C-alpha cells in the first residue's frame, strides 16, 4: 500500500513538493522496515541454533549414563568390573599360584524395593588367572510382580580393572513374581596382570558389591562408583 500511495501522491497537483515529501516519507518507511526484517531473521536463526543445541544436550544426557557405564566396564573406572574376555583368552590364562586373593560379597537393596537379596557365600579364595562361580539369592516379599535391576562395584576401586565378570545379572531387568525366589550366578576371574601391578601389591581382599533398585519408568540407574 505504501508503493501505491507514494505513486499516487507524487502525481498530485503539486508534484514537486509532494514528490519531495513522498520520497522523504517513503525512504524513511523503507529504511525502518529493512532493519526490522533483518532482526527477525537473526532472531529466527539464533532460535534455531538454541533449539538444536537444547535437543542435542537432552539426547546427550540420556546417552551419558549407558556410555559412561560402557566406559567403566571397559576400563574398570570407579570400581566397575571389566567385561569378561572370550573363552580362548580364559583357557590360555596362567594362574598365579603364589598370590591368593580373598573375595568377599556384599548385597544391598534400595528402600523402594521390597526384596530380600543376599549372597549365598560370604567369601571365596582364588588366585589371579583362576575362574570362580558365586551365587546371590533374591526373593520378592510382596504380593505383586516386581521388576528389579542391579548395579555393582568393586572395592578397592583400583582393583576393578582386573576384576572380570564373564556372566552376571547386573544391568538387566529381573522380574520376580509374588514371593518368588531365584538364584543369580556370577562367573568371574581376576586378571593375571593383577599380580604384576605394584599398586596391587598390598591388596589381599576384594569386595564385590551389588545393589538392587526397583525398575520404574523414568528411573535413572546410578552409575557404579559415581556419586
C-alpha positions as CSV (number, residue, x, y, z in Angstrom):
1,X,0.0,0.0,0.0
2,X,2.9,2.3,0.6
3,X,4.1,1.9,-3.0
4,X,0.6,2.7,-4.4
5,X,0.1,5.7,-2.1
6,X,3.6,7.0,-3.0
7,X,2.9,6.7,-6.7
8,X,-0.5,8.5,-6.3
9,X,0.7,11.4,-4.2
10,X,3.7,12.0,-6.4
11,X,1.3,12.5,-9.3
12,X,-0.8,15.1,-7.5
13,X,-1.4,18.7,-8.3
14,X,1.8,19.9,-6.9
15,X,4.2,17.2,-8.0
16,X,7.4,19.0,-7.0
17,X,6.5,19.4,-3.3
18,X,4.6,16.2,-2.9
19,X,7.3,14.3,-4.7
20,X,9.9,15.5,-2.2
21,X,7.6,14.8,0.8
22,X,6.6,11.4,-0.5
23,X,10.2,10.5,-1.3
24,X,11.3,11.6,2.2
25,X,8.4,9.7,3.9
26,X,8.8,6.6,1.8
27,X,12.5,6.4,2.2
28,X,12.1,6.6,6.0
29,X,9.4,3.9,5.8
30,X,11.5,1.5,3.7
31,X,14.6,2.1,5.9
32,X,12.6,1.3,9.1
33,X,11.4,-2.0,7.7
34,X,14.8,-3.2,6.5
35,X,16.5,-3.5,9.9
36,X,13.3,-5.0,11.4
37,X,13.3,-7.8,8.8
38,X,17.0,-8.5,9.4
39,X,16.5,-8.5,13.2
40,X,13.6,-11.0,12.8
41,X,15.8,-13.2,10.6
42,X,18.7,-13.1,13.0
43,X,16.3,-14.0,15.9
44,X,14.9,-17.0,13.9
45,X,18.5,-18.2,13.2
46,X,19.5,-17.9,16.9
47,X,16.3,-19.6,18.0
48,X,17.0,-22.5,15.5
49,X,20.6,-22.9,16.9
50,X,19.4,-22.7,20.5
51,X,16.6,-25.3,19.9
52,X,19.1,-27.6,18.1
53,X,21.6,-27.3,21.0
54,X,18.9,-28.0,23.6
55,X,17.8,-31.1,21.7
56,X,21.4,-32.2,21.5
57,X,22.0,-31.7,25.2
58,X,18.9,-33.7,26.1
59,X,20.0,-36.5,23.8
60,X,23.5,-36.5,25.3
61,X,22.1,-36.6,28.9
62,X,20.0,-39.7,28.1
63,X,23.1,-41.3,26.4
64,X,25.5,-40.3,29.2
65,X,24.7,-43.0,31.7
66,X,24.9,-46.0,29.3
67,X,28.0,-44.6,27.6
68,X,29.7,-43.9,31.0
69,X,28.7,-47.4,32.1
70,X,30.3,-49.0,29.0
71,X,33.4,-46.9,29.5
72,X,33.6,-48.0,33.1
73,X,33.2,-51.7,32.2
74,X,36.0,-51.4,29.6
75,X,38.4,-49.6,31.9
76,X,37.4,-50.6,35.5
77,X,36.9,-46.9,36.3
78,X,35.1,-46.3,39.6
79,X,35.5,-49.9,40.8
80,X,33.4,-51.3,37.9
81,X,34.3,-54.9,37.0
82,X,35.6,-55.2,33.4
83,X,33.6,-57.2,30.9
84,X,34.9,-60.7,30.6
85,X,37.2,-61.9,27.8
86,X,36.3,-64.6,25.3
87,X,36.8,-68.3,26.1
88,X,40.1,-68.6,24.2
89,X,41.7,-66.0,26.4
90,X,40.3,-67.6,29.5
91,X,41.6,-71.0,28.6
92,X,45.1,-69.6,27.9
93,X,45.4,-67.8,31.3
94,X,48.2,-69.0,33.6
95,X,47.1,-68.9,37.3
96,X,49.5,-67.0,39.6
97,X,49.5,-69.7,42.3
98,X,51.6,-67.8,44.8
99,X,49.2,-64.9,45.1
100,X,45.9,-65.9,46.9
101,X,43.1,-63.3,46.9
102,X,40.1,-63.3,49.3
103,X,37.0,-62.2,47.5
104,X,34.0,-61.2,49.7
105,X,30.4,-60.5,48.6
106,X,28.0,-57.7,49.6
107,X,24.3,-57.2,48.8
108,X,22.2,-54.1,49.3
109,X,18.6,-53.2,48.3
110,X,17.2,-49.7,47.7
111,X,14.5,-48.7,50.2
112,X,11.8,-48.6,47.4
113,X,12.4,-52.3,46.5
114,X,10.8,-54.8,48.9
115,X,13.2,-57.7,48.1
116,X,15.3,-60.0,50.2
117,X,18.7,-60.0,48.5
118,X,21.8,-61.7,49.8
119,X,25.0,-63.5,48.8
120,X,24.9,-67.3,49.2
121,X,28.6,-67.4,50.2
122,X,30.5,-64.9,52.3
123,X,33.9,-65.3,50.7
124,X,35.8,-67.2,48.0
125,X,39.6,-67.7,47.8
126,X,41.2,-67.8,44.4
127,X,44.4,-66.8,42.6
128,X,44.7,-64.4,39.6
129,X,44.1,-66.3,36.4
130,X,41.6,-68.7,38.0
131,X,37.8,-68.6,37.4
132,X,35.3,-68.8,40.2
133,X,31.5,-69.1,40.5
134,X,29.4,-67.4,43.1
135,X,25.7,-67.1,43.8
136,X,23.3,-64.4,45.1
137,X,19.7,-65.1,46.1
138,X,16.8,-62.7,45.6
139,X,13.2,-63.1,46.9
140,X,10.2,-60.9,46.2
141,X,8.5,-60.3,49.5
142,X,5.4,-58.6,48.1
143,X,2.1,-59.8,46.7
144,X,2.6,-58.4,43.3
145,X,5.2,-58.9,40.5
146,X,8.2,-56.6,40.8
147,X,11.0,-55.8,38.4
148,X,14.4,-55.0,39.8
149,X,17.7,-54.0,38.2
150,X,21.1,-54.0,39.8
151,X,24.4,-52.1,39.7
152,X,27.7,-53.1,41.2
153,X,31.2,-52.1,42.1
154,X,34.5,-53.5,43.3
155,X,36.4,-52.4,46.4
156,X,39.2,-51.3,46.3
157,X,38.2,-49.3,43.2
158,X,41.7,-49.7,41.7
159,X,41.2,-53.5,41.5
160,X,38.1,-53.0,39.3
161,X,40.2,-53.1,36.1
162,X,41.4,-56.6,37.0
163,X,38.1,-58.0,38.1
164,X,36.5,-59.6,35.1
165,X,32.9,-60.9,35.1
166,X,32.2,-63.5,32.5
167,X,28.5,-63.8,33.4
168,X,26.3,-61.9,35.8
169,X,22.8,-60.5,36.4
170,X,23.8,-56.8,36.5
171,X,22.1,-54.1,34.4
172,X,19.4,-56.5,33.3
173,X,15.8,-56.3,34.5
174,X,14.9,-59.2,36.8
175,X,11.2,-59.9,37.2
176,X,10.1,-61.8,40.2
177,X,6.5,-62.9,40.8
178,X,4.9,-62.6,44.2
179,X,7.1,-64.4,46.8
180,X,9.2,-65.9,44.1
181,X,12.8,-66.7,44.9
182,X,15.7,-67.1,42.4
183,X,19.4,-67.9,42.4
184,X,21.6,-65.4,40.5
185,X,25.1,-66.7,39.4
186,X,28.2,-64.6,39.0
187,X,31.1,-66.2,37.0
188,X,34.3,-64.2,37.2
189,X,38.1,-64.2,37.5
190,X,40.9,-61.8,38.4
191,X,43.2,-61.0,35.5
192,X,46.8,-62.4,36.0
193,X,48.2,-58.9,35.4
194,X,46.8,-58.1,38.8
195,X,49.9,-59.8,40.3
196,X,52.2,-57.6,38.2
197,X,50.8,-54.2,39.2
198,X,52.8,-52.6,42.0
199,X,49.7,-50.8,43.2
200,X,48.0,-54.1,43.9
201,X,51.0,-55.3,46.0
202,X,49.2,-54.8,49.3
203,X,45.7,-55.9,48.1
204,X,44.7,-59.2,49.6
205,X,41.0,-58.7,49.9
206,X,38.5,-57.6,47.2
207,X,34.8,-57.0,47.8
208,X,32.2,-57.4,45.0
209,X,29.1,-55.4,45.9
210,X,25.6,-55.4,44.3
211,X,22.7,-53.0,44.9
212,X,19.2,-53.7,43.6
213,X,16.8,-51.0,42.6
214,X,13.2,-51.2,41.5
215,X,12.9,-50.7,37.8
216,X,10.4,-47.9,37.2
217,X,9.6,-45.8,34.1
218,X,11.8,-42.7,34.1
219,X,14.0,-44.1,36.9
220,X,17.7,-43.5,36.2
221,X,20.0,-46.2,37.4
222,X,23.0,-44.8,39.3
223,X,26.4,-45.2,37.6
224,X,28.7,-47.6,39.5
225,X,31.3,-45.9,41.6
226,X,29.9,-42.4,40.8
227,X,28.4,-40.2,43.5
